[in-house]
Amino acid sequence: MESQLPLFKRKTFPGAGNTPPLQVLSPTPESSVLRTLPAYYLYLKSRGGSKYTPDDFHGDVKKFALFVRDKKIMEITKTDVEQWKIMLQAPRPKGEQLSRITVKRKISALRNYFSWLVEEEVIRANPAEYVYTGRPLSPLPLILTEDECLRLLSTSQHDPRPYLILTLLLDTGMKLEELLTLSPDHFDFSNKYIPEVWIANANPKRSRKLKLPGEIAQVCSDYMREYPATDKLFPYTDRFIRHLIAEAVSKAGITKSVSAKILRDTYVVHRLKRGESIELLLQRIGLDPEKSTDAREKYEKLARVGI
């Protein structure tokens, strides 16, 4: 009777040799992605770096290879990559329902693969180069409610300095650094009912003119009488402005963490909920609607939830 095999030791059989090595073929425009993977794996190994990268990238590209099947490399376009990305993001059972970060990693592996093919002069352009993956979105901020905005302004009315600062931030959505560049000359009070302010940005394309509430003329007058301004309307540090905001928030009994950024988000979301165009609002805060996918997604999500 045959003895039991020792633990962790495999039985050998006559005639069973080692598995022959997988044939490595040079990639050509007519090759399928799957056929080029052995050569791509050797390329990754030869580059050094993390020991996990070759296996990770090889595995990600293999998934794409199974998606496009026998399609020739020279026939693969950006549309194929976009369709694969959609499948990765789609809910199960039709898709894989992967996180944004995971999808971004897989697209990055695919870019590397096609860059290798460009280097090898197999293809002329990388079809994955301009596939948008976006940055991972931060957790949605806790913006202020209408009531909290009113309380914040109401408790600041005794002093024109915090009142003017808060009014400008809540009524324009400007950044803190933009607030600190304001000068008295940036305001146009020729129309007392619809005054305007010019917001200068380090990027000239983001500089813009915005309308202000009519009351701002009197508030500015009171502020400059009590705090005479020269070149700059607010000759303070950003730390001092943050202190003024925090003090006003405390006096209003608001427990949320409030910053100039939160007031900017509050400005956009409240107007979005009133029916204003997201494209127009993004322009008002100095963003390009065509290049601000993450901001658009964040604000639209905030507008859908109750505040």
ABEGO torsion letter per residue (X at the ends): XBBBBBBGBBBBBBGBBBBBBBBBBBBBAABBAAAAAAAAAAAAAAAEEBAAAAAAAAAAAAAAAAAAEABBAAABBAAAAAAAAAAAABBOAABAGBBAAAAAAAAAAAAAAAAAAAAAGABABBAAAABBAEBBBBBBBBBBBAAAAAAAAAAAAABAAAAAAAAAAAAAGBBAAAAAABBAAABBAABAABBBBBBBBABAAABBBBBBBAAAAAAAAAAAAABBBBABABBBBAAAAAAAAAAAAAAAGBABBBBAAAAAAAAAAAAAAAGBBAAAAAAAAGBBAAABAAAAAAAAAAAABBX
